[in-house]
Amino acid sequence: MSDSRRPLPHDFHPPVPEFTVTSDDFRADGVLPDLHVHALGNTSPQLRWSGAPEGTKSYAVTCFDPDAPTGSGFWHWSVFDIPAAVTELPQGAGSGDFKGLPAGAVHARNDYGTRDFGGAAPPPGDGPHRYVFTVYAVDQEKLGPDADTSPAAVGFNLRFHTLGRAQVIAEYEVRP
């Protein structure tokens, strides 16, 4: 769904093989349901992936809004060190209680400053924003950063350790 709006975060990374990610909670290029909006439910969506490249030792999952009026986008979710045997996160896995995450997974801070999923919150009248959910196949079990790391620093590490990438995008808009 790349278009004339701001580029996606991995548009600046070297190309890697693609694999598949889907969600039972929304359709690709559809509207993000209210459940995943910050003020209306703030619940991370269910995500399932398949077809990761051979050699995958862990996964990372992010949610990024490239259309946020910040000059640098907005990171809504950043979790990494998901074991390679895990190919699905249930709805709500991004909650701050870590109940839906597999053992060993690490939640980094999002741009809200919390270690969880922070739902969509575009300014009223700013038009539709894209919410890019990306699953990264990683070449090592532990990416390296800790939970205090910013999403940008997590992305820096992913730049050098990504074997493959899958993305699904939904939009959300608050009308004036």
C-alpha positions in Angstrom: 0.0 0.0 0.0 3.0 2.3 -0.3 1.8 5.6 -1.9 2.8 9.2 -2.1 2.5 9.7 1.7 5.5 9.3 4.0 7.7 6.3 3.3 7.5 3.1 5.5 10.3 2.5 8.0 11.8 -0.4 6.1 11.8 1.4 2.8 15.3 2.6 4.0 16.6 -0.9 4.8 18.1 -3.4 2.4 15.6 -5.6 0.6 15.0 -9.0 2.2 12.7 -11.9 1.4 9.0 -11.3 2.2 6.8 -13.7 4.1 3.2 -13.5 5.1 1.4 -11.9 8.1 -2.4 -11.7 8.6 -4.8 -10.7 11.3 -8.1 -12.1 12.3 -9.0 -8.6 13.6 -8.7 -6.6 10.4 -8.2 -7.1 6.7 -5.1 -5.9 4.8 -5.6 -2.3 3.6 -8.8 -2.1 5.5 -9.9 0.0 8.5 -8.3 -0.6 11.9 -11.2 -1.5 14.3 -12.0 0.7 17.3 -10.7 -2.0 19.6 -7.2 -1.1 18.4 -7.6 2.6 18.9 -6.0 4.2 21.9 -9.1 5.9 23.4 -11.5 3.1 22.4 -9.9 -0.2 23.4 -6.1 0.1 23.1 -5.8 -3.7 22.5 -3.2 -5.1 20.2 -4.5 -7.1 17.3 -4.1 -10.8 16.7 -1.3 -11.5 14.2 -0.2 -14.8 12.6 2.7 -15.3 10.2 4.1 -18.0 8.0 6.8 -18.6 5.4 9.8 -17.0 7.3 13.2 -17.7 5.8 15.3 -20.7 6.9 17.7 -19.7 9.6 15.1 -17.6 11.5 16.1 -17.7 15.2 13.5 -15.2 16.6 11.0 -12.6 15.6 10.3 -8.9 16.3 6.9 -7.2 15.8 6.3 -3.5 15.4 3.5 -1.1 14.7 4.4 2.2 13.1 2.3 5.2 11.9 4.4 6.9 9.2 1.7 9.5 8.7 1.9 11.0 12.3 2.5 14.7 12.2 5.8 14.5 14.0 8.4 14.6 11.2 9.5 11.1 12.2 6.3 9.1 12.4 5.1 7.3 15.6 6.0 3.9 17.0 3.0 2.3 18.6 4.5 -1.1 19.4 7.9 -2.7 19.5 8.4 -6.3 20.8 11.4 -8.5 20.0 13.1 -11.8 21.1 10.0 -13.7 20.2 11.1 -17.4 20.0 11.3 -18.8 16.4 8.7 -21.5 17.3 6.1 -18.8 17.9 4.2 -17.8 14.7 1.2 -16.0 16.3 0.4 -13.4 18.9 -3.1 -13.5 20.3 -5.3 -10.4 20.5 -4.2 -8.4 23.6 -0.6 -9.8 23.6 0.7 -6.2 23.6 -0.9 -5.4 27.0 1.5 -4.2 29.7 1.0 -7.3 31.8 2.9 -9.5 29.2 0.3 -12.3 29.6 0.0 -12.8 25.8 3.7 -12.8 25.0 5.9 -15.9 25.0 8.5 -16.2 27.6 11.7 -14.2 26.8 9.9 -11.7 24.5 10.9 -8.1 25.3 8.6 -5.0 25.0 10.5 -1.9 24.2 9.1 1.6 24.9 6.7 2.9 22.4 6.4 6.6 21.5 3.7 7.0 24.3 6.6 6.1 26.6 5.1 2.8 27.8 6.1 -0.8 27.3 3.0 -2.1 25.6 0.9 -1.6 22.5 -0.4 1.9 22.2 -3.4 2.1 19.9 -4.1 4.4 17.0 -4.7 8.1 17.9 -4.5 10.3 14.8 -5.4 14.0 15.3 -9.0 14.8 14.3 -9.1 16.0 10.7 -5.6 14.9 9.9 -6.8 12.3 7.3 -6.3 8.6 7.3 -3.2 7.3 9.0 -1.6 4.0 8.1 -0.8 1.5 10.9 2.0 -0.7 9.6 2.3 -4.0 11.5 5.6 -5.6 10.6 7.0 -9.0 11.6 10.7 -9.4 11.2 12.5 -12.7 11.0 15.7 -12.3 12.9 19.0 -14.1 12.5 19.7 -14.4 16.3 17.8 -15.5 19.3 18.4 -12.3 21.2 18.5 -9.0 19.3 20.6 -7.2 21.9 18.6 -4.2 23.1 16.7 -4.2 26.4 13.2 -2.9 27.4 14.5 0.6 27.9 15.6 0.9 24.3 13.7 3.3 22.0 11.9 1.8 18.9 14.4 3.6 16.7 17.3 1.8 18.3 15.4 -1.5 18.0 15.0 -0.7 14.3 18.7 0.0 14.0 19.5 -3.4 15.4 16.8 -5.0 13.1 18.5 -3.3 10.1 21.5 -5.6 10.5 19.8 -8.8 11.7 16.6 -9.1 9.5 16.4 -12.2 7.3 12.9 -11.5 6.1 10.0 -9.2 6.7 6.2 -9.4 6.5 3.8 -6.5 6.9 0.1 -5.8 7.0 -1.4 -2.3 7.0 -4.7 -0.9 8.2 -5.9 2.7 8.3 -7.7 4.7 10.9 -9.0 8.3 10.7 -10.7 10.6 13.2 -13.0 13.0 11.4 -13.3 16.5 12.7 
